[in-house]
Amino acid sequence: MRVKVKLFATFRKGRFRERDMELNEDCTVGWVIDHLRIPRKELGVVFLNGLAANADEVLKEGDTLSIFPMVGGG
């Protein structure tokens, strides 16, 4: 199945901004995060089709997964 993955801010460095990925039918949000070697402790917000998602949600054909790092500041 094909899923659009969007990375934001520091997660783009050395990776990509947006990419269509061909994935297995039982693929989860967490699998994509691990496959991209994004440290889970650096995750901020993850959206699946515009709604907050957790790592064990199963992706479907045509989904859009957006991955944001934690935001720092003060």
N, C-alpha and C positions, 0 to 999 in steps of 0.2 A: 504494500500500500504506500501511497505517497502522502507525506506530511510536510507542511511548511514550518521550518524552525527559524525563529528570529532571535538574535542575540543582541544585548544592549550593553552600552558603556564598556567597562573593562573586559567583559566576556568576549568582545569582538577581537581583541588583540591576539593575533596569531591564528585566528579562526576565520570567521566570516560575519557578515551583517545579517544576511538572509539566505536560506538555502532550502530547496526541496529535497527531502531525504526519502529514499526508498527503504521501508522498514517491514519487518515481519508483522503478521496480523496480531500477535499477542504482545506487541511491544508496549512498554510503559513509559511514562514521563521520566521516571528515575533511570531507566535504561539509557535514554537519550542523554540525560545529564552525565551519567557515568561514561558513556561512549565518547562524549566530547571532552572528557577529563576536566569537568568543572567541579571544583571542590564543593561538596554540599554545605560546608560551614560558611562558604562565601555567598550562598544563595540568598537573595532578597525575596522577590516575588516571582512566582511562576504562574502564567496565565495559559489556559487552554481555551481557545475560541473566545477570549475576552473575559473569562471567569477564572477566579483563583483555583489553582489545581494543586494536588499533592502528588508525591512521587509514585504512588502505586496505581494511579489512574491509567487505564488502558486507552491507547490512542486508536483513532478510527481514520479511515480514508478521508482525506480532505481537511483534516484538522490543522489548526495553526497553533503552534506552541511558542510562546514568548517567554524568554528567560532573562531576568534582571538580577544584577548583583545587589548586595546590601549597599545602602547609601550612607556615607559617613558625613560628618560635619558637626557643627556645634554652634 
